[in-house]
Amino acid sequence: MAEVIRMPRMSDTMEEGVIVSWLKKEGEPVKTGDLLAEIETDKATMDFESLWEGTLLHIGAKEGEAIPIDGIIAVIGKKGEDFKAALAEAGNAAPETSAPADNTSSAEPAVSAASAPNAPAKTAAPASTSDSDADRLKASPLAKAMAKESGIDIASIKGTGDQGRIVRRDVEAAIETGGSEAPAVSVAPVFGQESYEEVNISQMRKTIARRLAESKFSAPHFYLTIEINMGRASDARQRILEMSGEKVSFNDMVVKACAMALRKHPAVNSSWMGDKIRRNHHIHVGVAVAVSEGLLVPVIRHTDLKSMTQINAEVKVLAAKAKDKKLQPDEMQGNTFTISNLGMFGIEEFTAIINPPDACILAIGAIIEKPIIQNGQVVAGKIMKVTLSCDHRVVDGATGAQFLQTVKQYLEEPMMMLV
């Protein structure tokens, strides 16, 4: 009898999934291990491999449609087999005829939070034929988003992926060859005209919104800010490069300093469990990474036991996977403390929302050159402000302040991190 395929649970927090694209069509043969579809979960867009062999008799979920866990998405069986009986047995009657695809309701890729404010305003207009054709092309979600942001007609790009699928490298090649010109915008202003664009919320954005709202409104946050002189850290960073030939970033140094400080202040390396406080004996530091649809937090495990060069290598690999939506769920779980760094954007100071189940998160600002008083003289200093957000149910003000003092000591005397 035909096999009814249901929406799988692809992460521990997943409640529903969105079919981004079907990689097989109704009537096509399917082998074990073939890619059936791309499914967007609350954490990433993942490939869904077939565990069955036969013919794809029926597709029960449209592209862009959100399906709850265990919801029916397809039927696989012998060619010509009556799949309606299998659907009826599964408790879901089959439609009399397949409904035509509704091209006007297909979901568009989410607009990048970082790029949206700078995007040119466009008047809302009905979907064109070329847009509908682009939706039916075999292309990864990332490739579609990149092509849209760059103003490139994705239908003009030749895919080099599996079965001619358009992937990231194809769009990058098109951009390099001059295909990145922005779409023409009328120079004649139309006074009094208003327009807007509505963007479908991705599963990732839904989960980020829910988790951060729960954190902000359930955990009583308080904030502690301290200035750190990064002059010696800058010198140590240069010395590491000269001696080993390996680069470390200021962020790597902050991660290492926090991990060592957490060993001295276990109350900060804790979690609120409702009727008890969990003191974690291991130290797993999460590092927030900005992606097009929000923030992902890959986790550096046993951070205190790793060197700064090891931390640097691991952060690079995980950050690249995050931006390519290749992070696995276990690479984003188990954090006991989190760091968020906006210094590279010139942000001098900010506060961050605690990343559950942590009790604290450290917000890192830019390193600013300004005059400071040292040994009674005014000298040039490299000052970085950091702000610790604390859950007052777990961490008291004095505890948080002592933790920051230890982080400051490590960064102002980086040789202490090597002994």
C-alpha positions in Angstrom: 0.0 0.0 0.0 1.1 3.6 -0.7 3.1 5.3 2.0 1.8 8.6 3.4 4.7 11.1 4.1 4.3 13.4 7.0 6.1 16.6 8.0 9.1 15.5 10.0 10.4 17.1 13.2 13.8 18.4 12.1 14.7 20.3 15.3 13.8 20.0 18.9 11.8 23.3 18.9 10.1 22.9 15.6 6.3 23.1 15.6 5.7 23.5 11.9 7.6 23.6 8.7 7.3 25.5 5.4 7.8 23.7 2.1 10.3 26.0 0.4 10.5 24.0 -2.8 9.7 20.5 -4.1 12.7 18.8 -5.8 10.5 16.0 -7.3 7.3 16.3 -9.3 4.2 14.2 -9.1 4.7 11.1 -11.2 8.5 11.1 -10.9 10.3 8.0 -9.6 11.8 8.3 -6.1 14.7 6.3 -4.7 15.9 6.0 -1.1 18.2 9.0 -0.4 16.8 11.2 -3.1 16.1 14.8 -2.1 12.3 15.3 -2.0 12.0 18.9 -0.8 13.6 21.8 1.0 11.9 22.5 4.3 12.3 25.7 6.3 12.3 25.0 10.0 12.5 27.5 12.9 16.3 27.3 12.7 17.4 26.6 9.2 16.3 25.5 5.7 17.1 21.8 5.4 17.0 19.1 2.7 14.4 16.4 3.2 15.6 13.0 2.0 13.4 10.2 1.0 13.3 7.1 3.1 11.0 5.4 0.6 11.2 4.0 -2.9 8.5 4.2 -5.6 6.7 7.0 -7.4 5.7 10.3 -6.0 1.9 9.8 -6.4 0.6 13.0 -4.7 1.9 16.3 -3.3 -0.3 17.4 -0.5 1.5 20.7 0.5 2.1 23.7 -1.7 5.4 25.5 -1.8 5.3 28.3 0.8 2.7 26.5 2.9 3.2 26.0 6.6 2.5 22.4 7.7 2.3 21.3 11.3 4.5 18.4 12.6 3.0 15.1 11.3 0.8 16.9 8.8 0.5 15.1 5.5 2.8 16.4 2.8 3.0 13.7 0.1 2.2 10.1 -0.8 4.8 7.6 -2.4 3.8 4.2 -3.8 3.7 2.0 -6.8 3.1 3.7 -10.2 -0.6 4.0 -10.9 -1.6 3.0 -7.3 -4.7 4.6 -5.9 -3.2 7.0 -3.3 -6.7 8.2 -2.1 -7.2 5.0 -0.1 -3.9 5.7 1.8 -5.0 9.3 2.5 -8.4 8.2 3.7 -6.8 5.6 6.0 -4.5 8.4 7.3 -7.6 10.4 8.2 -7.3 12.9 5.4 -9.6 12.6 2.3 -7.9 13.2 -1.0 -9.2 16.1 -3.2 -11.1 15.2 -6.4 -8.7 17.1 -8.6 -5.4 18.7 -8.0 -5.8 22.4 -7.4 -3.8 24.6 -9.8 -0.9 26.4 -8.3 -1.8 29.8 -7.0 1.2 31.9 -8.2 -0.1 35.1 -6.7 0.1 33.7 -3.1 3.5 32.0 -3.3 5.8 33.2 -0.5 8.7 35.6 -1.4 12.0 35.3 0.3 12.2 37.2 3.6 13.9 40.7 3.3 17.2 41.0 5.1 16.8 43.0 8.3 20.1 44.6 7.7 19.4 45.7 4.1 15.6 46.5 4.3 16.0 50.1 5.6 18.3 50.9 2.6 16.2 49.2 -0.1 14.6 51.5 -2.7 10.8 52.1 -2.2 8.7 50.4 -4.8 5.0 50.7 -5.5 3.1 47.5 -4.9 2.2 45.8 -8.2 0.7 42.5 -9.3 3.1 39.6 -9.7 4.6 39.4 -13.2 4.9 36.3 -15.2 8.7 36.3 -14.8 8.2 36.2 -11.0 6.0 33.2 -11.3 8.5 31.5 -13.5 11.3 32.2 -11.0 9.3 30.6 -8.2 9.1 27.4 -10.2 12.8 27.3 -11.0 15.0 24.9 -9.2 16.9 27.3 -6.9 17.9 27.4 -3.3 16.2 29.9 -1.0 19.5 31.7 -0.5 20.1 32.0 -4.2 16.6 33.4 -4.7 17.1 35.9 -1.9 20.5 37.0 -3.2 19.2 37.4 -6.8 16.2 39.5 -5.6 18.4 41.8 -3.4 20.9 42.3 -6.3 18.2 43.0 -8.9 19.1 40.0 -11.0 16.5 38.0 -13.0 17.1 34.5 -11.6 15.6 32.9 -14.7 18.7 34.2 -16.6 21.1 32.3 -14.4 22.4 28.8 -15.4 22.4 26.5 -12.4 25.4 24.3 -11.6 23.9 22.4 -8.7 22.2 19.0 -8.5 19.8 18.6 -11.5 20.6 22.1 -12.7 19.6 23.7 -9.5 20.7 27.4 -9.0 22.8 27.8 -5.9 24.7 30.6 -4.2 27.9 30.3 -6.3 25.8 30.8 -9.5 24.3 34.1 -8.2 27.7 35.3 -7.0 29.1 34.6 -10.5 26.3 36.5 -12.1 27.0 39.5 -9.8 30.7 39.4 -10.7 30.0 39.5 -14.4 27.9 42.7 -14.1 24.5 41.3 -13.4 24.0 43.3 -10.2 22.6 46.5 -11.6 19.6 47.7 -9.6 16.3 47.7 -11.3 15.4 50.9 -13.0 13.3 53.2 -10.8 11.2 56.0 -12.3 12.9 59.4 -11.7 9.6 61.3 -12.0 8.2 61.7 -8.5 4.5 60.9 -7.9 3.4 63.2 -5.1 0.8 61.8 -2.7 1.4 58.2 -3.7 1.8 55.7 -0.9 3.0 52.1 -1.1 4.2 49.3 1.1 5.5 45.8 1.0 4.4 42.9 3.3 6.9 40.1 3.8 6.0 36.7 5.0 7.5 35.8 8.4 9.9 32.9 8.2 9.9 30.1 10.7 13.2 31.3 12.0 11.9 34.8 12.6 8.8 33.5 14.3 10.9 31.5 16.7 13.3 34.3 17.4 10.4 36.6 18.1 8.8 34.2 20.5 11.9 33.2 22.4 13.1 36.8 22.8 9.7 38.1 23.9 9.5 35.3 26.5 13.0 36.2 27.7 12.4 40.0 27.8 9.0 39.8 29.6 9.6 36.9 31.9 13.3 37.5 33.0 13.8 40.7 35.0 16.7 42.2 33.1 19.2 44.6 34.6 22.3 46.0 32.9 25.9 46.7 34.0 28.4 48.6 31.8 32.1 48.8 32.1 35.0 50.4 30.0 38.0 48.2 29.1 41.3 49.6 27.9 42.2 47.3 25.0 45.7 48.7 24.3 47.5 45.7 25.7 45.1 43.3 24.1 45.8 45.0 20.7 49.6 44.5 21.3 49.1 40.9 22.4 47.0 40.2 19.2 49.9 41.5 17.1 52.4 39.4 19.0 50.3 36.3 18.5 50.3 36.9 14.7 54.1 37.5 14.7 54.9 34.4 16.8 52.5 31.9 15.4 51.4 33.3 12.1 47.8 32.8 13.2 45.3 35.6 13.5 42.9 36.1 16.4 40.2 38.7 16.6 39.3 40.9 19.5 36.1 38.9 19.6 38.1 35.7 20.1 39.9 37.4 23.0 36.6 38.5 24.6 35.2 34.9 24.2 38.3 33.5 25.9 38.2 36.1 28.7 34.5 35.5 29.4 35.0 31.7 29.5 37.8 32.0 32.0 35.9 34.5 34.1 32.9 32.1 34.1 35.1 29.5 35.7 35.7 32.0 38.6 32.1 33.1 38.8 29.9 30.0 38.4 26.8 32.0 39.4 26.9 33.7 36.1 27.2 30.4 34.3 23.8 29.4 35.5 20.2 29.0 34.3 16.8 29.7 35.9 14.8 26.4 36.0 11.5 27.6 37.6 11.8 26.0 41.0 15.6 25.8 41.1 18.8 27.3 39.7 21.1 25.1 37.6 24.8 25.8 38.1 26.5 24.5 35.0 29.9 22.9 35.5 30.7 23.0 31.8 31.2 26.3 29.9 29.6 26.5 26.5 29.7 30.1 25.0 27.3 31.0 22.3 28.4 33.6 19.8 25.5 35.6 18.1 25.8 35.6 14.2 23.7 37.9 12.1 21.9 36.3 9.1 19.4 37.6 6.7 16.4 36.5 8.8 17.7 37.4 12.2 20.2 36.0 14.6 21.6 32.5 15.0 23.8 31.5 18.0 26.3 28.7 17.3 27.9 27.3 20.4 31.6 26.9 21.2 31.7 23.9 23.6 34.1 23.8 26.5 35.3 27.2 25.6 37.5 27.6 28.7 39.6 24.6 27.6 40.4 26.0 24.1 43.1 28.4 23.0 42.3 31.7 21.3 43.4 30.3 17.9 41.2 27.3 18.4 38.2 29.6 19.2 39.0 31.7 16.1 39.0 28.7 13.8 35.8 27.2 15.3 33.9 30.6 15.2 34.8 31.1 11.5 33.5 27.6 10.6 30.3 28.0 12.5 29.6 31.5 11.4 30.0 30.5 7.7 27.6 27.6 8.3 25.1 29.9 9.9 25.1 32.3 7.0 24.7 29.4 4.5 21.9 28.0 6.7 23.9 24.8 7.2 24.0 24.8 11.0 22.8 21.7 12.6 20.4 21.9 15.6 23.0 20.4 18.0 25.4 23.2 17.0 23.0 25.8 18.4 22.1 24.1 21.6 23.7 23.8 25.1 24.9 27.4 25.5 25.5 28.5 29.1 26.5 32.1 28.3 26.2 34.3 25.2 28.2 37.1 23.5 26.8 39.6 21.0 29.2 41.9 19.2 28.2 44.9 17.2 31.5 46.6 17.4 32.3 45.9 13.8 29.4 48.2 12.9 30.7 51.1 14.9 28.2 50.7 17.7 29.9 52.0 20.8 27.4 50.7 23.4 24.1 48.7 23.4 22.1 46.2 25.5 21.2 42.7 24.5 18.2 40.5 25.4 19.2 37.4 27.3 19.4 34.2 25.2 17.5 31.4 27.1 18.4 29.3 29.0 21.4 31.6 29.9 21.3 33.9 32.9 23.5 36.6 31.2 24.5 37.9 27.8 27.5 40.3 27.1 27.1 43.0 24.5 30.4 44.2 22.9 30.8 47.7 21.5 33.4 49.1 19.2 37.0 49.9 20.2 37.3 53.7 20.2 40.5 55.7 20.4 40.1 58.5 22.9 42.3 60.3 25.5 42.6 58.7 28.9 44.5 59.5 32.1 47.3 57.0 32.8 49.9 57.5 35.6 48.7 61.0 35.9 49.2 61.8 32.2 46.8 62.2 29.3 47.5 59.5 26.7 45.8 57.9 23.8 43.7 54.9 24.8 41.7 52.2 23.0 38.5 51.9 24.9 35.8 49.3 24.5 32.5 49.4 26.4 30.8 46.1 27.3 27.3 45.7 28.8 26.2 42.7 30.8 22.5 41.9 30.7 21.6 39.8 33.8 18.5 37.8 34.9 18.0 39.2 38.4 16.4 35.9 39.5 19.8 34.2 39.1 22.5 36.9 39.2 22.6 39.8 41.7 24.2 43.2 40.9 27.4 42.5 42.9 27.9 39.1 41.3 27.6 40.6 37.8 29.9 43.4 38.7 32.6 41.1 40.0 32.3 39.0 36.8 32.9 42.1 34.7 35.9 43.1 36.8 37.5 39.7 36.1 36.8 40.0 32.3 38.3 43.5 32.4 41.5 42.2 34.2 41.9 39.4 31.6 41.6 41.8 28.6 43.7 44.5 30.1 46.4 42.0 31.1 46.0 39.3 28.3 49.1 37.4 29.4 46.9 36.2 32.3 44.9 34.2 29.8 48.0 32.2 28.9 48.9 31.0 32.3 
